[in-house]
Amino acid sequence: MAKVKKTRKELLKEPDEFITTTGKLIQWAVKHQSQLTYALLAVVVIALGISTYRFFSVRSENRAALLLQQAVAKYDELKKDQPPAEAYAAVSSDFALIIDDYGNKQNGKIAGLRFANICYEAGEVEKSIALFEKALSDFEAYPLIRNQILISLAMAHLRLGEDSAAIGHFEQIVNGPLDANKAVALFHLGDLYARAGQEDKSRAAYKRLLDDFAESTYSELVPKAASG
């Protein structure tokens, strides 16, 4: 049976597939308008939330950076005419504000580390140790900074006469992957081991200093008895 070919007029009367599908979608959207509205709102809220978080995060970081810059400038200026203890007292509240309000920001962490050094210079050694300990975790991803913090901690404990704690921090440096500060750590370990009656460890520390860091200033300070 021959297929009857439809005229152009008849074809135009038939609904276009795209128009029909679109029409059905429109009808469904109208019917489910409230659900679509809530879904769209949810997407918008999430997008705005991310955008707002980034905006306020950057703004907080910038604010912390500004406050830190001002606090450091204030301290450096005060130190020109005042002893470290007085300069420390004058800027304590400035650094406390940054650490308390922006401690989770990078500049807040830097403020904590900077204030730890200020405390040490002012003789507030126990406070500096607490801040240095906090900085160790704050800068866990930065080996070179952690290495310097370990030296600062060791020297702070040494200043308090806490030899055992100082030895622990010096040993972390000596056993670590970085050469930075190993010479000074070995020198102090040689002295601390000797004071603790551990002569073999003392000689080993001094020998390693002389063998591995012969050009260091600390190698020149090794006692002749220990180097012989």
C-alpha positions as CSV (number, residue, x, y, z in Angstrom):
1,M,0.0,0.0,0.0
2,A,1.4,3.3,-1.1
3,K,2.3,5.7,1.7
4,V,0.2,8.9,1.6
5,K,2.4,12.0,1.6
6,K,1.2,14.7,3.9
7,T,0.8,18.2,2.5
8,R,2.8,21.1,3.9
9,K,-0.5,22.5,5.4
10,E,-1.1,19.2,7.3
11,L,2.5,19.1,8.5
12,L,2.2,22.6,9.9
13,K,-0.8,21.6,11.9
14,E,1.1,18.8,13.7
15,P,2.8,19.9,17.0
16,D,6.5,20.4,16.8
17,E,8.3,17.9,19.1
18,F,10.5,20.5,20.6
19,I,7.6,22.9,21.3
20,T,5.6,20.0,22.8
21,T,8.4,19.0,25.1
22,T,9.1,22.5,26.1
23,G,5.5,23.1,26.8
24,K,5.4,20.1,29.0
25,L,8.4,21.3,30.9
26,I,6.8,24.7,31.4
27,Q,3.6,23.1,32.6
28,W,5.7,21.0,35.1
29,A,7.6,24.0,36.2
30,V,4.4,26.0,36.9
31,K,3.0,23.1,38.8
32,H,6.2,22.7,40.9
33,Q,7.0,26.3,41.1
34,S,7.5,26.3,44.9
35,Q,9.9,23.4,44.8
36,L,12.0,25.0,42.0
37,T,12.0,28.3,43.9
38,Y,13.4,26.6,47.1
39,A,16.0,24.7,45.1
40,L,17.1,27.9,43.4
41,L,17.2,29.7,46.7
42,A,19.4,26.9,48.2
43,V,21.9,27.2,45.3
44,V,21.9,31.0,45.7
45,V,22.4,30.8,49.4
46,I,25.3,28.3,49.0
47,A,26.9,30.5,46.4
48,L,26.5,33.6,48.5
49,G,27.8,31.8,51.5
50,I,31.0,30.8,49.8
51,S,31.4,34.3,48.3
52,T,30.8,35.9,51.7
53,Y,33.2,33.6,53.5
54,R,35.9,34.4,51.0
55,F,35.2,38.1,51.3
56,F,35.2,38.2,55.1
57,S,38.2,35.8,55.2
58,V,40.3,38.1,53.0
59,R,39.1,41.2,54.9
60,S,40.0,39.6,58.2
61,E,43.4,38.6,57.0
62,N,44.1,42.2,55.7
63,R,42.8,43.6,59.0
64,A,45.1,41.3,61.0
65,A,48.1,42.3,58.7
66,L,47.4,46.0,59.3
67,L,47.1,45.6,63.1
68,L,50.3,43.5,63.2
69,Q,52.2,46.1,61.2
70,Q,51.1,48.8,63.6
71,A,52.0,46.8,66.7
72,V,55.4,45.9,65.4
73,A,56.1,49.5,64.4
74,K,55.0,50.7,67.8
75,Y,57.3,48.2,69.6
76,D,60.3,49.0,67.4
77,E,59.8,52.7,68.1
78,L,59.4,52.3,71.8
79,K,62.5,50.1,72.0
80,K,64.6,53.0,70.8
81,D,64.2,54.8,74.1
82,Q,62.8,52.3,76.5
83,P,64.1,48.9,77.9
84,P,62.5,45.8,76.4
85,A,60.3,45.2,79.5
86,E,58.6,48.6,79.2
87,A,58.2,48.3,75.5
88,Y,56.7,44.9,76.0
89,A,54.2,46.2,78.5
90,A,53.1,49.0,76.1
91,V,52.3,46.6,73.2
92,S,51.0,43.6,75.1
93,S,47.3,44.6,74.7
94,D,47.9,45.3,70.9
95,F,49.3,41.8,70.3
96,A,46.7,40.2,72.6
97,L,43.9,41.7,70.4
98,I,45.4,40.3,67.2
99,I,46.0,36.9,68.7
100,D,42.6,36.6,70.3
101,D,40.6,38.0,67.3
102,Y,42.7,36.7,64.4
103,G,44.6,33.7,65.9
104,N,43.2,31.4,63.1
105,K,44.5,33.7,60.4
106,Q,48.1,33.6,59.0
107,N,48.9,37.1,60.3
108,G,47.4,36.2,63.6
109,K,49.8,33.2,63.9
110,I,52.7,35.4,62.8
111,A,51.7,37.9,65.6
112,G,51.9,35.1,68.1
113,L,55.4,34.2,67.0
114,R,56.5,37.8,67.0
115,F,55.1,38.4,70.4
116,A,56.8,35.3,71.7
117,N,60.2,36.9,70.8
118,I,59.1,40.2,72.4
119,C,58.2,38.3,75.6
120,Y,61.6,36.6,75.6
121,E,63.4,39.9,75.2
122,A,61.4,41.4,78.1
123,G,62.3,38.5,80.4
124,E,58.8,37.0,80.3
125,V,60.3,33.7,79.5
126,E,57.5,31.4,80.6
127,K,55.0,33.3,78.5
128,S,57.4,33.2,75.5
129,I,57.6,29.4,75.9
130,A,53.8,29.0,75.8
131,L,53.6,31.1,72.7
132,F,56.5,29.3,71.0
133,E,54.8,25.9,71.8
134,K,51.6,27.2,70.1
135,A,53.7,28.4,67.1
136,L,55.1,24.9,66.6
137,S,51.7,23.6,65.7
138,D,50.7,26.8,63.8
139,F,53.8,26.5,61.5
140,E,53.8,22.7,61.3
141,A,53.9,22.9,57.5
142,Y,57.0,25.2,57.5
143,P,60.1,23.1,58.5
144,L,62.5,26.1,58.5
145,I,60.3,28.2,60.7
146,R,59.7,25.2,63.1
147,N,63.5,24.7,63.2
148,Q,64.0,28.3,64.4
149,I,61.1,27.9,66.9
150,L,62.8,24.8,68.4
151,I,66.0,26.8,68.9
152,S,64.1,29.6,70.6
153,L,62.3,27.1,72.8
154,A,65.6,25.4,73.8
155,M,67.2,28.8,74.6
156,A,64.2,29.8,76.6
157,H,64.3,26.6,78.7
158,L,68.0,27.1,79.1
159,R,67.5,30.5,80.4
160,L,65.2,29.1,83.1
161,G,67.7,26.4,84.0
162,E,65.5,23.7,82.6
163,D,68.4,21.7,81.0
164,S,66.3,18.5,80.3
165,A,63.7,20.4,78.3
166,A,66.5,22.3,76.4
167,I,68.2,19.1,75.5
168,G,65.0,17.7,74.1
169,H,64.6,20.6,71.7
170,F,68.2,20.7,70.7
171,E,68.1,17.0,69.9
172,Q,65.1,17.5,67.7
173,I,67.1,19.9,65.6
174,V,70.2,17.7,65.5
175,N,68.1,14.7,64.4
176,G,66.0,16.7,62.0
177,P,66.5,16.9,58.2
178,L,67.7,20.5,58.1
179,D,71.3,21.6,58.7
180,A,70.1,25.1,59.9
181,N,70.9,25.6,63.5
182,K,72.6,22.2,63.9
183,A,75.9,23.7,64.8
184,V,74.5,25.8,67.7
185,A,72.4,22.8,68.8
186,L,75.4,20.5,68.9
187,F,77.5,23.0,70.7
188,H,74.9,23.4,73.5
189,L,74.3,19.6,73.6
190,G,78.0,19.1,74.1
191,D,77.9,21.4,77.1
192,L,74.6,20.2,78.5
193,Y,75.6,16.5,78.3
194,A,78.9,17.3,80.1
195,R,77.0,19.1,82.8
196,A,74.7,16.0,83.1
197,G,77.7,13.7,83.5
198,Q,77.2,12.1,80.1
199,E,80.7,12.5,78.9
200,D,80.4,10.1,76.0
201,K,77.4,11.9,74.6
202,S,79.2,15.2,75.1
203,R,82.3,14.1,73.2
204,A,80.1,12.7,70.4
205,A,78.2,16.0,70.0
206,Y,81.4,18.0,69.9
207,K,83.0,15.6,67.4
208,R,80.0,15.8,65.1
209,L,80.2,19.6,65.3
210,L,83.9,19.6,64.4
211,D,83.4,17.0,61.6
212,D,80.3,18.3,60.0
213,F,80.4,22.0,60.7
214,A,84.2,22.8,60.9
215,E,83.7,26.3,59.4
216,S,81.1,27.3,62.0
217,T,81.9,29.8,64.7
218,Y,80.7,27.3,67.3
219,S,83.4,24.8,66.3
220,E,86.0,27.3,67.4
221,L,84.4,27.4,70.9
222,V,84.6,23.6,71.5
223,P,86.7,23.0,74.6
224,K,90.2,21.7,73.8
225,A,89.8,18.8,76.1
226,A,86.6,17.7,74.3
227,S,88.2,18.1,70.8
228,G,91.3,16.1,71.8
